[in-house]
């Protein structure tokens, strides 16, 4: 079955998604993301607008030699020719023609007021621009899609003209005309009605491109497909300007898993979670934990009631097997945890607790007491695993004994007002039978403590050199107490292959940070099998 012929999955992360506030992609970033998208099995990857900016021009130049796409075809985005200029003579059209992309997606005005006010030309000339540009690129051997910009607003303002733009493009050789909800203001029922009417009145192949300003981009896309659209556009992780575009993973997962429509090559949807998170690493935009299907919390359960049911049948409290999108079910341990939560979490971590009722009760009670004092284990699996080992085996993993620690922050003599202070930490501990006294400096007290602790342990356990602190969160728990409030710190540590989160609680941020740092080093050494 030719999926890309029967149904198009079209990704515009590299162009429309890159317009998200705070998101900036280098050419190397775009090449890396394109490879990931190809691994998901999308049919088309819109690479950018060659000729409009140097970065996108460079991307298409390098893509010829550096991208070996197995599933996707590369699409170049651009506009119809300028008013009063032949398409063959327009330099931006030439850039599309010479981009090396086999597919060109042209954006065209379909809203009469945009034609007159933004393009400052006549409605008839706009139709000529569409006809001339599409037919020219088709004659050059390229497949052409048309993005009808502001289509839904234009349809409401002047239905006949909006439909005429679509007919003109289709008759000139455009394979698909995509209806764009550019302002993102539509609702599913409205989209379905318009798509029905377009298919009947214009007799064209319809695509859909939705923005998420009403929170309905995915729903609007599905409504369009239900009404007959056979080309869907979206972005990975829902990237895009304002509130973003339709999240392409949610769209294809709903089509494939809920509506039983095979829109990706078999087996590739199971890569969705890995790919969504890999792209997030490249964009440096943290993935939302609550993102449908691929978020870290998408199949996470916290309440004891849920856990009791899941223990009997995992499907009772989740809408599908998370393996279908490459995700996992997670159990959170919190003060809401019941015995079933502890048993399931223990099983997830490799401990069978089902045969020891007293042990499960003891662990459950201890978790509730610690959480009442400020700890949180739902966000700190590593600290919980250390607690679990201690309760199950009767001893906590210990690789070093801390004698004392202290940290000093001062402004050295001679520094002018406003310059940074320097922090210095001293740690005294015994590791592998040897006492170490180590001083470390940092750009803050926690950074200095981290350096000193790492230097001291590394002498006995060289593996610590791989450990790096990658995230640090502070939460004041009883805010009414002001500066003497209880503080909770979460620290994420990595060894370059995986990461883990530990928690510390104390009367001040330094004490809390120290507890989380010690747990982080201890868990890392335990994970390395020492």
N, C-alpha and C positions, 0 to 999 in steps of 0.2 A: 504493500500500500504506500503510495506517495503522499506522506503526511503533509509535506510542504505544498503540494498542489491542492489537496482537498481542504486543508485547513492551515492557515498561517499563524504561527506564533512568532511575533515580531518584537524584538527587544530594542528599546531606545535609551538604555542606561547611559551610554557614552555620549549621547547628544542631549536629549531632554532631561535625563536624570542628572547630568552634570550641571544643570542650571540651579540645582539646590543651593540654598544659602550655606556658605561655609565649606562647600565641596569643590575641590580643585584637583583636576587630574592631569598628570604629566602624560606625555606620549607613551612612556614605558608603562604607566598605570593603565592606560587604555588598552594597550596590547595584552597586558596580564589579565584584565577583566574580560576581554574578548575571548581569550582561551577558556576561562571559566564558564562563560555563557555557552560556548560551543559544547562544553562537557555536559551541560544541562540538556542539550538537544534542541535548542530553539532553532527555528527555521531561518531567521534573519537577524542580523546584528547591525543596527544603525551606528556607523562609526563616527559621524560628525558632519560638519559642513565644509568640505574642501573649497578653498578659494576665499572663504569668508574670514578665516583666521589662520595664521601660520601653523598653529599646533595641529589643527585638524588636517591641513594639507600634508604635514609631515607624517601624521598617522597613516594616511592612505598610501603615502610613498613607501613607508616601512612595512606596511601590512603585506604588500606584494611578496616580499622576501621572508618576512618573519612570522606570518600567520599561516598555519597549516590547518585550516578548518575542516573538520570531518563531517559536521552536520549542518552548519549554518552557511548562509551566503551573506557577504558583506554588502551593506546598503549605504550609499552616499545620500546625504540630505541636502536639499537646496530649494531655491525658490524658482518660480516661473520667471521668464525673461522680463526685463524692464519694459515699461510702456514705450512704444515708438521705436524699439530696437528689434531686429530679427534675432531669433533664438540662436542661429548659427554665428551671430556676431557678438553675442553677449559674453563677456569674459567669465562671469560666474557660471553660466551654463557650460562654457568650455571646461571649467574646472571639474564639473560633474562628469562631463563626457570623458575627460582624460584621467579621472580618479583611479581607474583600474577596478572599480566596483561594478559588478554585473547588474546591480539593482540601483535605481535612483528613486528616492522618495521626494516628490515635489510638494511643497506647501503652496496652496493657492487660496485666495480670498473667495469665500462663498457668502459673505455677508455684504449686502449692497452698500451699507453705510461705510464699512471698512474700505471698500473699493474706492468710493468717492472721497473719503476723508483721509485715509492712510496712504493709499496708492496715488490719490489725486488724478484719477483717470476715469474714463467712462465705463459703464457696465459692459458695453460691447467690446471695448478694447481689452478688458480683463478676460473675457471669453477667448479673444484672439490670442492673448498671452498664454492661456492654458493650452489651447489647441496647438499653437506653434511649438511650444516647448516640449510637450508630450510627443508629438509626431516627430520632431527632430531627434530626440533621444532614442525613440523607437527605431528610427531609420539607422541610427548608429549601432543598433544591436543590443541595447540595454532594456531590461525589464523596468517598467515604470509603475510606481504606486503614487496615488495622489492623496495628500492630507488636506482635506477641506477644512481650513481653519475657521474657527467660530461658527461651525456649521449649524449647530442647534439654535444659536441666537439668530443667525441669518435665516434659518428656516421659519422661525416665528415672525421675523420682520417682513420677509418677502419669500414665501415658499417657492413660487415659480422660478425666481432667479436662482435660488440655492440649488434647486433640482437641475436647472439648466447648466450650471457649472459642472455638476457630476456627469451629466450626459455628454457634455463637450469633451471632458477628459476621457471618458470611457470610449467614445466613438473615435477619439484620436489614437487610442491604443493603450490606455492605462489599464493594467490588469485588475487593480483594486482601487476603489475610492473609499478612503477611511474618513468617517464622520468624527470630527474632533469636538469634544466638549472642552474647548480651550479655557473657558472661565470656570469650569468645574461645578456649575450650578445645577446640573440636571439630577433627576431622581429616576429610579428604575422604570417605573410605569411610563414616564414621559419618553425615555429613551426607546423603550419597546415600541411605542406607538409610532414614533418617527421612523425607526428602522423598517417597520412594516410598510409604512407609506412609501418610503424611498424605494424599497425593493419592487413594489407594485407599480409605482408611477414612473420610475426612472429606468427600471430593468437593468441595473448595474450590480456588480459584485461588491458587497458592502463590507467594510472594515470598521473598527471602532477604536477610538483613542480617548481615554477618559482621565481627567484630573480629579483630585480627591477633596475638593473644597466643601462638599456636603458630606464627606465621609462615606460616599457611595461609589467610589471609582470601581471597585471590584464588582459590586452588585450591578452597577450600570453596564459594565462589560458583559457580565453573564446575561443580563436582560437583552442586550443587543444580540448575543449569540443565540439566545432562545428565539429571537425574532428573525433570525436568518443570517446574521453576520458570520462570515467565515474567515475573518482576519482580525486578530486581537493584538493590540499594542500595549506595552507596559514596561516597567523597569524593575530590576531586581531590588528587593527590599523597599519598593515603593518610592525610590528617590525621585526628586523633581522639585520644581519651584513651588513656592507657597506651601501647600499641604501635601504636595507630591503627586505622583502618577499612580495609576492602578498597579498594585503589586503583582508582578507577572507570576510569581510562584503561587500565590493564592488563587489567581485566575486558572492556571493550568491544573493545579491540584484539585480545585473544585470541579473542573470539567472532566478530569480523568478519574478521580476517585469517587465523586458524588454522582456524576452524570454519565459515567461509563463511556466517555469519548476519548479514544486514544489519540492525543494531540502531540505527544512527544514520542520519540523512539522508545521501544520497550526497555524497561529497566533503568532509565536515566532519571526518572522522578525521584528515585531513592537517593540520588546525589544532591537533592535540593538543599538540605540543611547545611551540608559541608560547603557547597558552593556559595550559598547566601552569606555564610560567615567568612568565607575566604575573600569574597568581594568586599565585605565590610572592613576587613583588615587592610585592603588596598586603599579604599576610600578614606580610611581613618575616621569613619563615622560609626560609633558603637552601635551594634545591632540592638533593636528593641527586644527585650526579653519576652514581651507580650505579643510579639509578632505571630500571626496565625501560622500554623503548620511548622515553621522552622525556628521559632523563638525558644529560648532556653526554658521559658515557663509554659510553653504551649501544651505540654503533657505533664505538668507538675501538679502534685496533689499535696494538700497541707492538712485539712481537717481530719480528725480521727474517724469520723463517720465515713468519709470517702475512702479512707485507707481500709476500713473494715470490709467495705464492699469490694474494693479492688483486690483484696486478698482472696475473695471468692471468685471473682471474674473481673479482670482488668477492663473489660469493655463496658462495665456498668457506669463508669464515670469518665469515659473519654470517647470521642466520636469516631475514632479509627485507631488502627494500629500505627503508632508513630514510626515504625520501621518503613512504612510506605513512602515517607519523605526523608528517610535517613535520620530521624530524630529518635529520642529515647524518652521513656517514662521516668519521672523523677519523683521521689518522695521527700517531702520537707519535714524536718524534725523541728518542732516548735512547742510552745506551751499549750498548743491545741492538740498535741500528739496524743494518741491513745496507744494501746498495746499493739494494735495492728500496724500502725505507722512505724513503730520501732522495729517490729519483726520484718516488715517489708524493706525498710531502709537497711537493716542489718543484712538481709539477703542480697540487696543491691551491692553492698560492700564486701560480700563474700562470707558473711557469718550466718549460720543457721541457729536462730534463737528460738525456734518454735517449740523445742522440747523442754525449755526451762522457764516456767512461768514466773518464778521468783526473780530470776535474772532480768527478765523483760520489765517486771514491775519496778525493780530497783533502778534500771536505766531510765524508765519513763519518769519516775519521781525525781531523779537527779536532774534530768533535762528541765523539768518544770521549775525546780528550785533555782537552777542557774539562770533560766530565762527570766524569772521574777526579779533577779538581781541585775539584769541588763544584758546578759549574753543573748545571741541569736544564732541558732544552729542551722536555720533554713538557708542562710546565706554563707555558712561556713562549714561545708562538708568535711574539710580536713580536721578541724577542731573536734567535730563530732566523732570522726573515725578514731581519733586518739582517745577520746572518752570511752568509746565502745571497746577498744582494745584493752584499756585499763580495767573495765568492768568484767570483760570476758576472760582475760588472761590473768587478772589479779595484779598486774603491774603495768605502769605506763612506759612506753618506749623512752629510754633515757640515754642520751649520747654525751651529755656534758652536765656538770653540776655547777651552777652559778653561785659564786661566793658573794659577789656584790657588783653593782653597776652604778655609775653616776654620770651626769651630763651637765656641762657648763656652757652657757651662751654668754658671750661677752663682746664688747666693742673694743678692739685693740687700740692702744694709745696712738694718737696721731690721726685717727680717722675723723673725717668731717661728718657733720650731721647729715643724716639721710643715707649714709653708706651702709651696706649690709653687715650685720653682726656675724660672728664666726661661732660655730658650735663644736664642742669637743667632748667626746664620751670616753670613759674608761670602763672596761669590763674585766673582771677577775673571775676566772672559771677554771675547772679541771676537766680535761677531755682526754680520753684514752690513758688515764693515769698521770698526766702531766699538767701542772698548774701553769696557766697563762695569764699574764697581765698585759692587756693590749689597749692602746689609745687610738681612736679613730676620729677624723674630722669630717664635717659635712656642712651642707648649706642650711641645715636646720637640726634641731636636737634629735629627731627621729632618724634622719639620714646619718647623723654621726653615730648613733647607737647601732644602726644597721651595719655600718662599716666596721665598727669595733667588734661586734659579735661575729660577723663573718670572718674577719681576720683571725680571731681567736680560735674559732672552730676549724677553720681551713687547715690549720697546722696538723690537726689530727685526722681530718676528713677532707681530702682535696676535692671531693665531689661538690662541696659547697661553692666552689668557684663558678659553677654553672648556674647557681641560683641567683635570680634577679627579682627585686621588688618591682612589680609593674602597675599596681594600683593601690590606692590608700584612701580610705573613707573614714570620716569622723562624724559621730552623731552624739549630740548632747541629749541625755535621756530625761533628766528632770530639770527642764529649762527654768522653772521658777526659782531654782537655787542659785542662778547666776553663775559666777566664776567658780563656785565650789560644787557644781553639779557633777553627777556621775557621767563618765564618758565611755562610749563604746567605739572601738576602732576595728575596722575590717581591712586586712592586708591580703593582696593577691600576689603570689610568688610563682615564678616559672623556672623550669630547668631547661628551657628551650624546646622541649617536646610536649609538655603539658603544663597546666597551671593548677593551683589549689588556693583556697581561701581559708584564712584563720581569723579568729576573733579574740579580742582582748578587752577587758572591762576594768576600769580603775577610777580612783578619785580624781585623776587628772589625765590629760591626753598622753603624757609621757609614760606613765605607768601602764595605761591601757595599750599603748603602742608596743611596749616591751613584751607584754604577755602575748600579743599577736605575732611579734617577731620570733619569739622563742618557739611558739607552736609551729610557725612556718618552717623554721630550720629543722625542728624535730621531725615533722611530717615528711619533709623532703628527704631526709636521711633514711627514714623508715621506708619510703617509697622506693628508694634505691637499693633496698634489701640489705642494709647494713645492720 
